[in-house]
Each structure stands twice: as C-alpha cells, then as structure tokens.
C-alpha cells in the first residue's frame, strides 16, 4: 500500500504524528512545542541547523506504541537501517515449543528470501 501510495494521513490517528512545512525560523519553535505536547519524554529535540539559503524545512515524525497480547523480545544490538542503528524487537532463535504463543501474532505477507520478509504483527 505504501509503494502504491494508497495510504493517506486519514489512515493515521492525529495523536501519533506531527508534520509541518515552512520557513525554518517560523516553524522550528512551533514544531518543537507540538512534538513535546504530543510525545512528551519520547519527543525528539530539534535544534537550529543550516537549512540552506532558502531556509525551508519539511518535517514528519511518527510515534506509535504497538500493543501485543504477548510481548516480543528486544533484539540485543539492534540493526542498521541506512547507516543508523535502530532498536528492534522480535523473536531470536525461534523454537515452536518456546515461542508458539508469540508466533501466533505474526502473519507473513511476502517472503522473497531470508533477508527480505514483510511481516505484519
């Protein structure tokens, strides 16, 4: 759906994202305030940067806490995504006798190979 651009902002609840565009001097304070109001301690802090000669800024932030009946494990060490290390969760060393209750929460929608799997939890 994302690749086909079938998702719109109507698919997100208003409380889980902030998106703004404008001149950086005009929106930076407003953006920091909106992030802090919606996400509190989980909000990123934006600092004044060099936005180039035009000074234009487009910014979007999505924060969603996923609820599961059975909690997944944090994967130690995370993974790299476009040169940034990110935290991840899931199942390491899957064994049916140990993880069957967690595995029931996962559906595989697309499997190309070991490195490319689309899951929906």
HELIX and SHEET records of a PDB file:
HELIX    1   1 UNK A    9  UNK A   11  5                                   3    
HELIX    2   2 UNK A   14  UNK A   16  5                                   3    
HELIX    3   3 UNK A   24  UNK A   39  1                                  16    
HELIX    4   4 UNK A   40  UNK A   42  5                                   3    
HELIX    5   5 UNK A   96  UNK A  103  1                                   8    
SHEET    1   A 2 UNK A  17  UNK A  23  0                                        
SHEET    2   A 2 UNK A  56  UNK A  62 -1                                        
SHEET    1   B 2 UNK A  73  UNK A  74  0                                        
SHEET    2   B 2 UNK A  89  UNK A  90 -1                                        
SHEET    1   C 2 UNK A  79  UNK A  81  0                                        
SHEET    2   C 2 UNK A  84  UNK A  86 -1                                        
SHEET    1   D 2 UNK A 107  UNK A 113  0                                        
SHEET    2   D 2 UNK A 116  UNK A 120 -1                                        
END                                                                             
